[in-house]
Amino acid sequence: DAMVIQNPRYQVTQFGKPVTLSCSQTLNHNVMYWYQQKSSQAPKLLFHYYDKDFNNEADTPDNFQSRRPNTSFCFLDIRSPGLGDAAMYLCATSRVPTGQEETQYFGPGTRLLVL
Amino acid sequence: DAKTTQPPSMDCAEGRAANLPCNHSTISGNEYVYWYRQIHSQGPQYIIHGLKNNETNEMASLIITEDRKSSTLILPHATLRDTAVYYCIVARGSTLGRLYFGRGTQLTVWP
């Protein structure tokens, strides 16, 4: 089945130690999104790629970076994780940007723990 | 961004219809109303969306008022597996579409 895959499902890192989360998709969608969801809060959009074009949200900290080497893969890099970065990180895809009557398909998420 | 207002929580008996309201009084003419849900510890799941007409699919029905300032998601026969947080989202009509999630409604379906 076509889907959005996130690995690992759980990631433990140390304070200040760079960490990379990965997302892959078999849907061949043009847009890939990264969301951060802290405990008991709603998902918050960090940034998204429309093909190779990167679109950062204005309030996304510089500590968060992203790479999209090809259509199928997208990575979230946290350069120096702090305790406040512990959260569920959700990857989503859509064929075209949402707002043009297009839905997003979410992966299961990666839960990041910062020690 | 158009903002949405939803009740924080609702209960529903299994087998009954669940009606989840959403207010979006500042919605623009080209903005769609989307509904997603998130079962505990999973990624959000698309349910339905609409512009101004009522919509129905295999999961739910969406009723949008004529002035488009509010909508209601209807799960016709709620089951225990429908227990989740339901998000009503108004999507930007710009070329770079984004989803901005509000707090959502925690729906609990009781046996």
HADDOCK unambig.tbl for C-alpha pairs under 7 A between the chains (distance, minus, plus):
assign (segid A and resid 41 and name CA) (segid B and resid 103 and name CA) 6.83 0.50 0.50
assign (segid A and resid 42 and name CA) (segid B and resid 101 and name CA) 5.87 0.50 0.50
assign (segid A and resid 42 and name CA) (segid B and resid 102 and name CA) 6.23 0.50 0.50
assign (segid A and resid 42 and name CA) (segid B and resid 103 and name CA) 5.61 0.50 0.50
assign (segid A and resid 43 and name CA) (segid B and resid 101 and name CA) 6.10 0.50 0.50
assign (segid A and resid 44 and name CA) (segid B and resid 100 and name CA) 6.88 0.50 0.50
assign (segid A and resid 44 and name CA) (segid B and resid 101 and name CA) 6.80 0.50 0.50
assign (segid A and resid 45 and name CA) (segid B and resid 100 and name CA) 6.99 0.50 0.50
assign (segid A and resid 90 and name CA) (segid B and resid 43 and name CA) 6.71 0.50 0.50
assign (segid A and resid 97 and name CA) (segid B and resid 95 and name CA) 6.86 0.50 0.50
assign (segid A and resid 97 and name CA) (segid B and resid 96 and name CA) 5.59 0.50 0.50
assign (segid A and resid 97 and name CA) (segid B and resid 97 and name CA) 4.50 0.50 0.50
assign (segid A and resid 98 and name CA) (segid B and resid 91 and name CA) 6.86 0.50 0.50
assign (segid A and resid 98 and name CA) (segid B and resid 97 and name CA) 4.20 0.50 0.50
assign (segid A and resid 98 and name CA) (segid B and resid 98 and name CA) 5.78 0.50 0.50
assign (segid A and resid 99 and name CA) (segid B and resid 31 and name CA) 6.79 0.50 0.50
assign (segid A and resid 99 and name CA) (segid B and resid 32 and name CA) 6.68 0.50 0.50
assign (segid A and resid 99 and name CA) (segid B and resid 91 and name CA) 5.21 0.50 0.50
assign (segid A and resid 99 and name CA) (segid B and resid 92 and name CA) 5.37 0.50 0.50
assign (segid A and resid 99 and name CA) (segid B and resid 93 and name CA) 4.78 0.50 0.50
assign (segid A and resid 99 and name CA) (segid B and resid 94 and name CA) 6.64 0.50 0.50
assign (segid A and resid 99 and name CA) (segid B and resid 97 and name CA) 4.76 0.50 0.50
assign (segid A and resid 100 and name CA) (segid B and resid 93 and name CA) 6.76 0.50 0.50
assign (segid A and resid 103 and name CA) (segid B and resid 46 and name CA) 6.81 0.50 0.50
assign (segid A and resid 104 and name CA) (segid B and resid 46 and name CA) 6.96 0.50 0.50
assign (segid A and resid 105 and name CA) (segid B and resid 45 and name CA) 6.98 0.50 0.50
assign (segid A and resid 106 and name CA) (segid B and resid 43 and name CA) 5.47 0.50 0.50
assign (segid A and resid 106 and name CA) (segid B and resid 44 and name CA) 6.00 0.50 0.50
assign (segid A and resid 106 and name CA) (segid B and resid 45 and name CA) 6.74 0.50 0.50
assign (segid A and resid 107 and name CA) (segid B and resid 43 and name CA) 5.64 0.50 0.50
assign (segid A and resid 108 and name CA) (segid B and resid 42 and name CA) 5.16 0.50 0.50
assign (segid A and resid 108 and name CA) (segid B and resid 43 and name CA) 4.63 0.50 0.50
assign (segid A and resid 109 and name CA) (segid B and resid 42 and name CA) 6.87 0.50 0.50
assign (segid A and resid 109 and name CA) (segid B and resid 43 and name CA) 6.01 0.50 0.50
